[in-house]
Each structure stands twice: as structure tokens, then as C-alpha cells.
Amino acid sequence: MATAAPPGAGYEQERWSGVKPLRAGQGHQFLLRRLHSLSGIVPIGAFLVEHFVSNAYATNGPHAYATQIKFLNSLPFVPFLEWTFIYIPILYHALYGIYIWYRGESNVTTYPWQGNWMYTAQRWTGIITFAYIIQHVYHLRFSGPRLLEYPGAGFGKVQQELMNPWMLAVYVVAIICASWHFAYGIWLFCAKWGIAQGERARRKVGVVCLAIGLLFVIVGMVTVRAFVAPPDPAWRHMGTDPATARQVEGEQVH
């Protein structure tokens, strides 16, 4: 009995990534896709690592968390750094990712390969993460005490938000989605840029990326627990107003 031939050239890459491999000579789309793939690692991936690490300071209490926020806000040219290395890359990565999805070729029903399911999950986790980022930035930057003036209010603002069970669920889902999106994004980057060539190499990279994703989820959940159920009862409801925020920072209240 004759067997059907694999559907077209590049079958192996498509089977594992769910998308066609990047090839030169495809006009500006090649460059835009390269930038999209690269931006997910640098600077967005680097920022995600920093963000998870900075948030993890909450496990050491409100003062440690306030000190980290104060340090980040004290960096020179903060607005320039944020727009150049955070906001603009995230906007480009998200909007172009939506465009790729709109014109995508994932066929999870016709071709139920592992790669196609992962490709679809990658797009959905990206959408959820992007929506969460918008909400998160608005809440921390534009509502309540301004963290640029009162970094000590940071712990209390997050803690107060997580008192809402719905927002707690949103945080948990966002952490899982961001961790998956970044971990699988690393795998896609290695596959598309030729770092992991061949099925065996991609499998090994996949194991490493799975470990990275799980590590991010664990760190994120431990951080959330520090806000929801802090080990020190005195950490509850701290920094929710400017006066308390200054006390958390160790400053003298006049």
C-alpha cells in the first residue's frame, strides 16, 4: 500500500514549529519576521527575566520590594529606557504577532501535529499576556499612589489587587501564559535561526525550554504567595497609602 508523501518541503520544521521556516529572499516580510523573533528574546525576554527577579524581592518583604522599585526608578533616562527597550518592542512584537496569526497557516483540525497545537497555544498565550500587560501597567503606573514618587506603595498596591479573587486568577493565568510564551519562544528562536538543527537537537532544546518555563511558573507562584499569604503577618496591608509607603521605605514621616 502506498503512503502519502509529506506535505511539501520543510515538513520536519513545520511539524515541530507549526510555522514555515524563515528564509531569505522573501522581501521585507523576512526582515520583519526576523525582528519579531529576535525581539521576543532581546529585549523582551531579558525584560521578562528582570521583571520576574524584581518581583521575587517581595518574598523578602515590603521594604526589599520597595528598595528594588526605588533602584529601578533611579536609573538614568528611565522614560527613554522604558520606551526604547520595553514599550515599543512589546507593541511591535504583539501587533506583528497578531498579524502573523491572522495570516497564519496553523491547521489543528486538518493536521493535528504537535507543532500546530503549540503554534496555536503560542498565539493565544501571547494575546492573554499582552492584555495582562496593558492592565498591569495601567494599574501600577496610572492608578493610586505613583510608584515614581512612593515606591514603598508597590507592595501594598499589588497586595490590595490580589485580594480580589478574580484578579488573583488573572495573575495566575498570566504567569502561566507568559512563562509558556517565553519558553516556547526560545525554542522557536533556536529552530528558526538554525541554532537547533535536526529533530534530535530540537528535542534537547525542547527539554531545556520546558525546564525554563516551569522555573518561571514556580518563581511567579511563589511571588504571588508572598503577596497573598506573606510569611510575616506584619506585611499585610502595607504601603497602600503614601504615609505608610514612606514608612515602609524607612523614611521619616513629618
C-alpha positions as CSV (number, residue, x, y, z in Angstrom):
1,M,0.0,0.0,0.0
2,A,1.4,3.4,-1.0
3,T,1.8,6.0,1.7
4,A,1.1,9.7,1.3
5,A,4.2,11.9,0.9
6,P,5.0,14.5,3.5
7,P,3.1,17.8,2.7
8,G,5.8,19.8,1.0
9,A,9.3,20.8,1.6
10,G,10.3,21.9,5.1
11,Y,7.9,19.3,6.5
12,E,10.1,18.5,9.5
13,Q,10.5,22.1,10.5
14,E,6.7,22.7,10.1
15,R,5.9,19.6,12.1
16,W,7.8,20.8,15.1
17,S,7.3,24.6,14.9
18,G,3.8,24.9,13.3
19,V,5.1,27.7,11.1
20,K,7.2,27.8,7.9
21,P,11.0,28.3,8.5
22,L,12.4,31.7,7.9
23,R,14.0,32.0,4.5
24,A,15.9,34.9,2.9
25,G,14.7,36.4,-0.3
26,Q,11.1,36.8,0.9
27,G,11.2,40.6,0.8
28,H,10.5,42.8,3.8
29,Q,8.5,40.0,5.4
30,F,11.7,38.1,6.1
31,L,13.2,41.1,7.9
32,L,10.0,41.8,9.9
33,R,9.7,38.2,11.0
34,R,13.4,38.1,12.0
35,L,12.9,41.2,14.1
36,H,9.7,39.7,15.6
37,S,11.6,36.6,16.5
38,L,14.6,38.4,17.8
39,S,12.6,41.0,19.8
40,G,11.0,38.1,21.8
41,I,14.4,37.2,23.1
42,V,16.1,40.6,23.3
43,P,14.9,42.9,24.7
44,I,11.5,41.5,25.7
45,G,12.8,38.2,27.1
46,A,15.6,39.9,29.0
47,F,13.0,42.3,30.5
48,L,10.8,39.4,31.5
49,V,13.6,37.8,33.4
50,E,14.4,41.1,35.1
51,H,10.7,41.6,35.9
52,F,10.3,38.1,37.5
53,V,13.5,38.6,39.5
54,S,12.4,42.1,40.7
55,N,9.0,40.8,41.7
56,A,10.6,38.0,43.6
57,Y,12.0,40.6,46.0
58,A,8.5,40.6,47.5
59,T,9.4,37.3,49.2
60,N,11.8,39.3,51.4
61,G,9.1,41.8,52.4
62,P,7.7,45.2,51.6
63,H,11.0,47.0,52.3
64,A,13.0,44.8,49.9
65,Y,10.3,45.2,47.3
66,A,10.3,49.0,47.7
67,T,14.1,49.2,47.6
68,Q,14.1,47.3,44.2
69,I,11.4,49.6,42.8
70,K,13.3,52.6,44.0
71,F,16.5,51.3,42.4
72,L,14.8,50.8,39.0
73,N,13.2,54.2,39.1
74,S,16.6,55.8,40.0
75,L,18.2,54.6,36.7
76,P,19.2,57.4,34.4
77,F,16.9,58.1,31.4
78,V,14.1,55.9,32.8
79,P,11.4,57.1,30.3
80,F,13.8,56.6,27.4
81,L,14.8,53.1,28.6
82,E,11.2,52.1,29.1
83,W,10.0,53.2,25.7
84,T,13.1,52.0,23.8
85,F,13.6,48.6,25.4
86,I,10.1,47.7,26.8
87,Y,7.1,49.5,25.4
88,I,8.0,49.8,21.7
89,P,9.4,46.3,21.4
90,I,6.4,44.8,23.2
91,L,4.0,46.7,21.0
92,Y,5.8,45.6,17.8
93,H,6.1,42.0,19.0
94,A,2.4,41.8,20.0
95,L,0.9,43.6,17.0
96,Y,3.0,41.9,14.4
97,G,2.4,38.6,16.2
98,I,-1.3,39.2,15.8
99,Y,-0.7,40.0,12.1
100,I,1.2,36.7,11.7
101,W,-1.6,34.8,13.4
102,Y,-4.2,36.5,11.2
103,R,-2.3,35.3,8.1
104,G,-1.1,32.1,9.7
105,E,-1.4,28.5,8.5
106,S,-1.9,26.5,11.6
107,N,-4.4,23.7,10.9
108,V,-5.0,22.0,14.2
109,T,-8.0,20.1,12.9
110,T,-6.7,19.1,9.4
111,Y,-3.1,18.4,10.5
112,P,-3.2,17.7,14.3
113,W,0.6,17.7,14.7
114,Q,2.2,18.7,17.9
115,G,3.7,21.7,16.3
116,N,0.4,23.1,15.1
117,W,-1.1,22.8,18.5
118,M,1.9,24.5,20.1
119,Y,1.8,27.2,17.4
120,T,-1.9,28.0,18.3
121,A,-1.2,27.9,22.0
122,Q,1.7,30.3,21.4
123,R,-0.6,32.8,19.8
124,W,-3.3,32.6,22.5
125,T,-0.8,32.9,25.3
126,G,0.7,35.9,23.6
127,I,-2.7,37.6,23.3
128,I,-3.5,36.9,27.0
129,T,-0.1,38.1,28.1
130,F,-0.4,41.3,26.1
131,A,-3.8,42.0,27.5
132,Y,-2.5,41.4,31.0
133,I,0.5,43.8,30.4
134,I,-1.9,46.6,29.4
135,Q,-3.9,46.1,32.6
136,H,-0.8,45.7,34.8
137,V,0.9,48.8,33.5
138,Y,-2.3,50.9,33.9
139,H,-2.9,49.7,37.5
140,L,0.7,50.2,38.7
141,R,1.5,53.4,36.8
142,F,-1.7,55.3,36.4
143,S,-4.0,54.4,39.4
144,G,-3.5,55.0,43.1
145,P,-0.1,56.3,44.5
146,R,2.5,56.9,41.9
147,L,5.4,54.5,42.3
148,L,7.8,57.0,40.9
149,E,7.1,59.2,44.0
150,Y,6.1,56.4,46.5
151,P,8.0,53.2,45.6
152,G,7.0,51.9,49.1
153,A,3.4,51.7,47.9
154,G,4.2,49.0,45.4
155,F,3.8,46.0,47.7
156,G,0.5,47.3,49.0
157,K,-0.9,48.1,45.6
158,V,-0.2,44.5,44.3
159,Q,-1.4,43.0,47.6
160,Q,-4.6,45.0,47.5
161,E,-5.3,44.0,43.9
162,L,-4.8,40.3,44.7
163,M,-7.4,40.5,47.4
164,N,-9.9,40.2,44.6
165,P,-10.2,36.5,43.7
166,W,-10.8,37.3,40.0
167,M,-7.6,39.4,39.8
168,L,-5.7,36.6,41.6
169,A,-6.9,34.2,39.0
170,V,-5.9,36.7,36.3
171,Y,-2.4,36.9,37.8
172,V,-2.0,33.1,37.9
173,V,-3.2,32.7,34.3
174,A,-1.0,35.5,33.1
175,I,2.1,34.0,34.8
176,I,1.5,30.6,33.2
177,C,0.8,32.2,29.8
178,A,3.9,34.5,29.9
179,S,6.1,31.5,31.0
180,W,4.8,29.3,28.2
181,H,5.1,32.0,25.6
182,F,8.6,32.9,26.5
183,A,9.8,29.2,26.9
184,Y,8.3,28.1,23.6
185,G,9.5,31.3,22.0
186,I,13.1,30.4,22.9
187,W,12.5,27.0,21.2
188,L,11.1,28.7,18.1
189,F,14.0,31.1,18.0
190,C,16.6,28.3,18.2
191,A,14.7,26.3,15.5
192,K,14.2,29.3,13.1
193,W,17.7,30.8,13.5
194,G,19.4,27.4,12.9
195,I,20.8,27.1,16.4
196,A,19.0,23.8,16.9
197,Q,19.3,21.8,13.6
198,G,17.7,18.4,13.2
199,E,15.0,16.7,15.2
200,R,17.3,15.4,17.9
201,A,18.7,18.8,18.6
202,R,15.3,20.4,18.7
203,R,14.1,17.7,21.2
204,K,17.0,18.5,23.5
205,V,16.3,22.3,23.3
206,G,12.7,21.5,23.9
207,V,13.5,19.8,27.2
208,V,15.6,22.8,28.3
209,C,12.8,25.2,27.3
210,L,10.3,23.2,29.3
211,A,12.5,23.4,32.3
212,I,12.8,27.2,31.8
213,G,9.0,27.6,31.6
214,L,8.4,25.5,34.7
215,L,11.0,27.6,36.6
216,F,9.3,30.8,35.6
217,V,5.9,29.4,36.8
218,I,7.3,28.3,40.1
219,V,9.0,31.7,40.7
220,G,5.9,33.5,39.7
221,M,3.6,31.4,42.0
222,V,6.0,31.8,45.0
223,T,6.0,35.6,44.4
224,V,2.2,35.7,44.3
225,R,2.1,33.8,47.5
226,A,4.3,36.4,49.1
227,F,1.6,39.0,48.4
228,V,-1.4,36.8,49.2
229,A,-0.1,35.0,52.2
230,P,3.1,36.7,53.4
231,P,5.1,34.7,56.0
232,D,5.2,37.8,58.3
233,P,1.7,38.9,59.3
234,A,3.0,42.5,59.7
235,W,3.5,42.6,55.9
236,R,-0.3,42.6,55.3
237,H,-1.9,45.8,54.0
238,M,1.4,47.7,54.0
239,G,2.1,50.6,51.7
240,T,-1.4,51.2,50.4
241,D,-1.2,55.0,51.2
242,P,1.7,57.5,50.8
243,A,2.3,57.9,54.5
244,T,2.6,54.1,55.1
245,A,4.6,53.8,51.9
246,R,7.2,56.2,53.3
247,Q,7.3,54.2,56.5
248,V,7.9,51.1,54.5
249,E,10.8,52.8,52.8
250,G,12.3,53.7,56.2
251,E,11.8,57.4,55.7
252,Q,10.8,59.8,58.4
253,V,7.2,60.9,58.2
254,H,6.7,64.6,59.2
